[in-house]
Amino acid sequence: MTENQTLTVRDNRTGEEYEIPILDGTIRAGDVGQIGRTDDEPGLAVYDPGFTNTASTRSAVTYIDGDRGILEYRGYPIEQLAEKSTYLEVAYLLIHGELPTKEQHDQWVHEITFHTFVHENLKSQLQGFRYDAHPMGMLLSSVGALSTFYPEARNIKDPDIRHEQIVRLIAKMPTLGAWSFRHAQGKPYVYPDNDLTYTENFLSMLFKMSEQKYDPDPRLAKALEVLFILHADHEQNCSTNAVRSVGSSQVDPYSAVSAGIAALYGPLHGGANEAVLKMLKRIGTVEKVPDFIEGVKNGDEKLMGFGHRVYKNYDPRATIIKKAVDDVFEVTGVNPLLKIAVELEKIALEDEYFVSRKLYPNVDFYSGLIYEALQFPPEMFTVLFAIPRTSGWLAQWLELVDDKEQKIARPKQIYTGGRQLDFVAASERWA
Ligand SMILES: CC(C)(COP(=O)(O)OP(=O)(O)OC[C@H]1O[C@@H](n2cnc3c(N)ncnc32)[C@H](O)[C@@H]1OP(=O)(O)O)[C@@H](O)C(=O)NCCC(=O)NCCS
């Protein structure tokens, strides 16, 4: 510790002073707990609902600088990965911490490709869902169910066993996601095609009908690849925190990842792109954009897909998605809502209201347009997020399992209820 890397705190209740070390720009909650501690009283605690200013872990997976609009996986800028890499290579990078050699890459792709099939009993489980079941509900329960097919997965201290579950999870997510999609349409589930790449195979399982072999459009497969790379990790967000929190009980990774899927299911996390689409449809025409913007400035509306808790600059993923939009529309034809989106962005980026509040487009502003162009119903949007995020969740889970500083997650509370009440039996209360 260099000199002055401490915080001097004076407890005005007692006049006592404490010197608390500052490490990595943080103070230890345990050190705060020494303040005011006596034999009878607990020390000071920190109240931080939603962990807005609490670091829960050290992590070397993803770096974000929200003010500068920087996102890096394992130190590599997202822009370079989206342009030059594939999703599976990025997944390898996230999980292993380094880019693969040719042999490592080929082995990794081979392993993932040959674990894409799921047990037939799991297929029966999916088929048992109601015809209109939400695909996220199907996905989270089937991923949880995987733990029953691989009971050895609970040996989380064994690196070989861990590796096998990681491969299985990354491999099977597109299969389960695609089958959840087909289920709602009453179409037969399509088995994986191991001749295809990860995203091509996903497209095949989604859209193949009676043809012998599905021939995915390479531009769509590439756009999906980019979207998957952009969604692979985003450090300690709600679903990653869920995976880590549940994983801290040392449960198997299937159960931990299904907790992540459950967190992603919530509208505050995975649902914003659907809200963007609804907003664009409601606006209806480019001419109505100025009125809508006025409504936002008056506080009557929210410009969905703008603003971010972390990014106070252009979300770097939004810039990349915008390029992918053009590629997809080249295949599918232009979605008329795009014009409205472009006009909204143009006005908002020049308007004092948005500029002064540092409100820029986020990843969801354009992704919904792409998903709709690919004919996904809005319920599938979050599934399309969960599939690539699996590699990030697992990279974070691996870090957790090996982190000697981690303990079972167990936050404190400020108790606000009654105390020492006298229980009166029901027979007397209701008499
Ligand atoms: C993402 C989001 C929840 C971040 O919220 P936050 O960091 O807590 O920011 P705040 O809610 O404190 O917003 C700061 C100011 O900007 C305004 N603001 C934030 N997002 C806005 C939006 N999308 N449209 C209009 N005004 C917005 C707030 O009203 C507030 O204004 P005020 O200072 O006059 O009260 C928020 O920007 C939002 O709801 N965006 C739309 C939903 C969305 O796209 N979510 C996806 C995120 S990936």
The ligand as an SDF file (V2000), in Angstrom:
LIG
                    3D

 48 50  0  0  0  0  0  0  0  0999 V2000
  -31.4240    2.5010  -18.9720 C   0  0  0  0  0  0  0  0  0  0  0  0
  -31.9790    3.4400  -17.9260 C   0  0  0  0  0  0  0  0  0  0  0  0
  -32.8830    2.6110  -16.9720 C   0  0  0  0  0  0  0  0  0  0  0  0
  -30.8270    4.0570  -17.1300 C   0  0  0  0  0  0  0  0  0  0  0  0
  -31.3460    4.7890  -16.1050 O   0  0  0  0  0  0  0  0  0  0  0  0
  -30.4420    5.6220  -15.0650 P   0  0  0  0  0  0  0  0  0  0  0  0
  -29.0050    5.3870  -15.2760 O   0  0  0  0  0  0  0  0  0  0  0  0
  -30.9940    5.3030  -13.7300 O   0  0  0  0  0  0  0  0  0  0  0  0
  -30.7180    7.1120  -15.5140 O   0  0  0  0  0  0  0  0  0  0  0  0
  -31.8070    8.0610  -14.8810 P   0  0  0  0  0  0  0  0  0  0  0  0
  -33.1310    7.3610  -14.8410 O   0  0  0  0  0  0  0  0  0  0  0  0
  -31.2580    8.6020  -13.6090 O   0  0  0  0  0  0  0  0  0  0  0  0
  -31.9020    9.2170  -15.9710 O   0  0  0  0  0  0  0  0  0  0  0  0
  -31.2200   10.4640  -15.9100 C   0  0  0  0  0  0  0  0  0  0  0  0
  -32.0760   11.5200  -16.6030 C   0  0  0  0  0  0  0  0  0  0  0  0
  -32.2900   11.1710  -17.9780 O   0  0  0  0  0  0  0  0  0  0  0  0
  -33.6670   10.9620  -18.2480 C   0  0  0  0  0  0  0  0  0  0  0  0
  -33.7570    9.7390  -19.0590 N   0  0  0  0  0  0  0  0  0  0  0  0
  -33.0710    8.5910  -18.9020 C   0  0  0  0  0  0  0  0  0  0  0  0
  -33.3620    7.7300  -19.8760 N   0  0  0  0  0  0  0  0  0  0  0  0
  -34.2570    8.3530  -20.6640 C   0  0  0  0  0  0  0  0  0  0  0  0
  -34.9460    7.9720  -21.8220 C   0  0  0  0  0  0  0  0  0  0  0  0
  -34.7430    6.7630  -22.3690 N   0  0  0  0  0  0  0  0  0  0  0  0
  -35.8100    8.8320  -22.3900 N   0  0  0  0  0  0  0  0  0  0  0  0
  -36.0140   10.0560  -21.8410 C   0  0  0  0  0  0  0  0  0  0  0  0
  -35.3830   10.4830  -20.7270 N   0  0  0  0  0  0  0  0  0  0  0  0
  -34.5310    9.6360  -20.1380 C   0  0  0  0  0  0  0  0  0  0  0  0
  -34.3220   10.7400  -16.8930 C   0  0  0  0  0  0  0  0  0  0  0  0
  -35.6780   11.1200  -16.9270 O   0  0  0  0  0  0  0  0  0  0  0  0
  -33.4880   11.6520  -16.0310 C   0  0  0  0  0  0  0  0  0  0  0  0
  -33.8920   12.9860  -16.2880 O   0  0  0  0  0  0  0  0  0  0  0  0
  -33.9550   14.0650  -15.1050 P   0  0  0  0  0  0  0  0  0  0  0  0
  -32.5210   14.2280  -14.6830 O   0  0  0  0  0  0  0  0  0  0  0  0
  -34.5620   15.2620  -15.7330 O   0  0  0  0  0  0  0  0  0  0  0  0
  -34.8060   13.4400  -14.0360 O   0  0  0  0  0  0  0  0  0  0  0  0
  -32.8030    4.5780  -18.5780 C   0  0  0  0  0  0  0  0  0  0  0  0
  -31.9580    5.3600  -19.3850 O   0  0  0  0  0  0  0  0  0  0  0  0
  -33.9610    4.0370  -19.3900 C   0  0  0  0  0  0  0  0  0  0  0  0
  -35.0150    3.7530  -18.8180 O   0  0  0  0  0  0  0  0  0  0  0  0
  -33.8100    3.8890  -20.7330 N   0  0  0  0  0  0  0  0  0  0  0  0
  -34.8490    3.3680  -21.5820 C   0  0  0  0  0  0  0  0  0  0  0  0
  -34.9430    1.8660  -21.4330 C   0  0  0  0  0  0  0  0  0  0  0  0
  -33.8140    1.1500  -22.1220 C   0  0  0  0  0  0  0  0  0  0  0  0
  -33.4960    1.4020  -23.2680 O   0  0  0  0  0  0  0  0  0  0  0  0
  -33.2330    0.1800  -21.4060 N   0  0  0  0  0  0  0  0  0  0  0  0
  -32.1770   -0.6650  -21.9630 C   0  0  0  0  0  0  0  0  0  0  0  0
  -30.8930   -0.5020  -21.2690 C   0  0  0  0  0  0  0  0  0  0  0  0
  -29.6750   -1.5230  -22.0690 S   0  0  0  0  0  0  0  0  0  0  0  0
  1  2  1  0
  2  3  1  0
  2  4  1  0
  2 36  1  0
  4  5  1  0
  5  6  1  0
  6  7  2  0
  6  8  1  0
  6  9  1  0
  9 10  1  0
 10 11  2  0
 10 12  1  0
 10 13  1  0
 13 14  1  0
 14 15  1  0
 15 16  1  0
 15 30  1  0
 16 17  1  0
 17 18  1  0
 17 28  1  0
 18 19  1  0
 18 27  1  0
 19 20  2  0
 20 21  1  0
 21 22  1  0
 21 27  2  0
 22 23  1  0
 22 24  2  0
 24 25  1  0
 25 26  2  0
 26 27  1  0
 28 29  1  0
 28 30  1  0
 30 31  1  0
 31 32  1  0
 32 33  2  0
 32 34  1  0
 32 35  1  0
 36 37  1  0
 36 38  1  0
 38 39  2  0
 38 40  1  0
 40 41  1  0
 41 42  1  0
 42 43  1  0
 43 44  2  0
 43 45  1  0
 45 46  1  0
 46 47  1  0
 47 48  1  0
M  END
$$$$
